Amino acid sequence: MKTLTYAVADRVGRITLDRPARGNGLTPLLLHELQATVEQADLDPAVHVIVLAGNGKGFCGGYDLVEAAEGEVGVGVENSQFSTPGSPTEPATIARNHDPSRAWDPMVDHAMMSRNVRAFMSLFNTTTPVVCKVHGFCVAGGTDLALCSDLLVIAADAKIGYPPARVWGSPTTALWAQRIGAQRAKRLLFTGDCLSGSEALEWGLAIEAPPAADLNARTEALVERIARMPRNQLAMMKLLINQQTASQGLPATQLIGTLFDGIARHTPEGYAFQQRAAEAGFRTAVAERDEPFGDAEASTFKG
């Protein structure tokens, strides 16, 4: 594997995103390797619980969109995100789908993003419990990884949220309302604001929010207790609770969220954002997007 590491010990399967130089930014290859590794862990009788973490300064900064956003209008995100089956490192050759002078095909966006959703949802659908350990930052597409996990342990000073709600994005896994309730989900997505780990605990998103220095120890204590349980009991408990989520219409909501994500890149504001990124760079475009909200920190990874 090129984008993450995997190890098993003491009934725990540890998946660690390993692109620290790019903020563990999501790529087709990373999502392909993640989905395959989750399946490997789920089939391993030695694994009772999975820990998902990130190497480097933060957990995950979302999609690695610099190349896509900074390309000229007409060479859209689809060309760098969509992969041919069996060859996740090679972008597919597809018609340009981000050119305002040409017709937009929403099903091209859906074909790309629905594959990403399936990779995220492998964490939700695996019968093995998944504990996500968040440090530093977990933003944009990175939150799909966290919200599809079963339990979140977030450092008190970490940041989690979905800034692309301001322009150029929609949360495709559509789990915000399920995790924190409709009103609080609206509060975050109407502004693109982020929560600290401490706030995430208060809002019920995190199960624990220890100081950063205690994050590893508190995560390990929780994981060790889960690992004592029989695999079959863990599978039944997870399936029981997830069935309620599924019965409340999650698949239909995810279909809408995935289609909206494509639409968000093809609004007048979406085109303007991409054009600004092409002219001044993605970092600058993101900083200008966030400046009116008082959090205009230059970031490469807020896709």
N, C-alpha and C positions, 0 to 999 in steps of 0.2 A: 504493500500500500504506500501511496505517495503523499496523502493528505491527512492521514490520521494514524494513530497507533492503537494497538489492541493487545491486552494481556489479561490472563485469567489467574487468579490466586484466591484461596480461601473462600470459594463459592461466589466470587465477585468478578464480573467481566468489566474491564475498564476500557472505555472508548475515549480517546483524547484527540480532539481536533489539533492538527499540527501544521498550521501555516502561520506561525507567529509573525513573520515579516509582513503578512498581509492581513493582520488582525483576524486570522482564521476565517477570512472571507469565503463565502460559499461559491463553489464552482460546480459544473456538472460532474466532474470527477469526484469531488468531495462527497456530493450527495449519492453518487453511485457506490462509492466505497462505504459510506455510512450505512446505506440500506443493506448491502451485502454483509456487513459486519454485525448488524443487529440480528439478521437472520441466523448467522453463524452462532451468535451467543444464545439465541432462543432455542436452538437445536442441541445445545451442549448441556448434558445432564449435570455437569459440574458447576454451571452458572445458575445461581438463585436470584441474583440482582445485578443490574447493569448500572454503572456510574458513567455519566456523560460529562466531560469536562473539556477545557480548552487550554492549550499551551500558550505562554506568553503573557502580555499585559492585560488581556481580556478574554472572555469566553468566545464571543463571536460578534463581529461588526456588521453582519448581514451579507448580502450578495456583493461579490467583488465586481463592481460595475464600472470601474474607472475607464477601461478600454471602451466599453459600450457607450457610456455617457459622453466621452470625449470624442467619439467618432463623429464624422460629419453626419448631418441629418440625412436620413435615408439608409444609413448603416446602423440599424437600431439594436436594442438590447437582445432581440431574438437571435441575431447572427452570432452572438458570443455565448448565449445561454443554452441554445437548443442543440442537443446532441443526437447523433445517429445511434440506433440500438446496437449494443455490443461494442461501441467505440466511444466511450464517454469523454475521451480527451480531444476528440476532433469535432468541431462544429459542423453541423449539417449545412449543405448548400441549399439554401431556400431563397425564395423571392424576398426582396426587400419589403419590410413591413412597417417601417417607421418613417416613411416619407410623406409629408403632408400634401405633396402634389399628386399622390397616387392613392388608389383605394386601399383601405385597411381591411385585412382579413382577421376578424377576432378569433377565428378558430386556430390560426397559427399561434397566437398567444396562448390559447387554451391548451393546445397540444404540448407546448413547452412547459408551462407552469403547472399543469396537472401532473406531469411526471415528477416535478419537484415536490408537489404536495404528497404524492405517494411515498416519496423518500422520507419526508418529515413524519408522515403518519405511520411509518414502520415503527417508530418509537411508541406511538399510541397503541398500535395493533399487536405488537409483540406481547405474548402472554407473560413474559418476564418483566417484573417491575423495573422502571427506569428512574433513577435519581439524577437530576441535573444539578451540577455544582457550578455556580456562576460567580466569577470574580471580574472586577474591572468594568466591563461593559457587555451588554447583551441587547443589541438594538436591531431594528428593521427585521430582515429575514432571519437573523439569529434568534429572534423571539419565537419563531415557528418551532425551532428545535426545543426551546425551553418549555413552551406551552404544550407541546405534544408529549413531553415527559410526564411521569406520574407525580413526582415530588420535586420541588425546587428548594435548594438551600442556596441562599444568595448572600454574599458578603454585605454587611450593613452599608458600606460606602459604594457599592456597585451601582450601575445605572442600567435600567431595563425599560424599554419602550419602543414605540414605532414612529419615529420622526417622518418617514415617507408618507404618512397620512396627510402631511401638508401639501405634497405634490409628488406625483410620479409613483404612487404605490397604493396597494390595498392588501391587508393581511390575508393571505390565501388560505391558511388553515382555519381562519375564522373562529378561534377559540377564546378570544378575549372575553366575550360576554359569558361564556361558560365558566371561565376561571374566576372572574371578579364581579360578575353581575352586569346587567345591561347599563345601568346608570353610570357606574364607574368606567365601564368600557367606553361609553360615549365621552366621558370626561377626558380620557386619554386620546381617543381617536379624533375628537373634535379639535384638538390642539396640537397633537403630535408630541406632547410632553412626555417626559420619562419619569419613572419612579426611582428613588433610591432603594437599596435593599431593605432598609428599615421601613420605608413606606410600603414596599411590596408585602412585607410581613403583616403590617397593619391592615392592608387591603385584602388579605387572605390569599395572595398569589404565592407567597413563599411559606414554607412550613417552618423555616428557621432563617434568621438573618444575623448571624454572629459577627463580631468584629473580624476584619479581614485576616488578622493573625490567627484566629481560631477557626477559620472556615474549613480547613482540611480536617481538623480534629472532630468538629461537630458533624461533618459529613460522614466521616468514618464511623463515628459512634452510631449514627442512624443506620448506615448500610450494614454494619455488623449485626444489628438487631434483626433487620429484614432477612439477612442471609441465614439466620437460624431456622427460618420457617421452611417447611417442605415445599418443593417446587409446585406440587399439585395444588396445595392450598393457596399459594400466591397467585397461581394462574386463575383459580376460581374467583378469588376476591377481586382481581383486576377485571376479569371479564364481567363480573356482576355489576361493578360500578360503571364500566365503560358502556355497557348495554344501555344504561339510562341516558348517557350522553348521546349515543347514536340514535336512540328512539325519539329524541327531542329535535331531530331534523338536521343534525350536523352535516351529512353528505350534501344535502340541498344547499345549505348555507355556504359550504366550501365551494360548490360550483359557482355560486354568485360571486364570492370573494375572489376566485381565480379569474373569472371573466372581468370583474371590476379592475383587477390589477392591470390587465391589458388595456382597458379603457383609460385608466389613469395616465398611461404613457402616451395617449393619443388625444388628449384634450388640448385646447389652446395653451393652457398653463403647462401641460406636460411637454409639448413641443418647445415652448419657450425655455423651460428648464434644461432640456437636452441641448438646445442651441447655445445656451449660456455656458454649459459645460464644455461644449466643443470649442467655444471661443476663449474661455478663461480657465478651463480646467475644472474637474469634478469637485475638488476641494473648495474652490471659490464659489461654485454654484451652490453647494450644500451650505457653506457659511452664509451666503446671501439669503438662502431660503430660511435659515434658522435665526438670522439676526433680529427680525422683528419680535421674536419670542424670547430674546435675551439669552440664547444659548448657542450662539454662532461660533462654535469651536470647529476649526478646520479638521475635517475627518475624511479619510479616503474611503471608509467603509460605512456608508449609511444607505445602502441600497435595499 
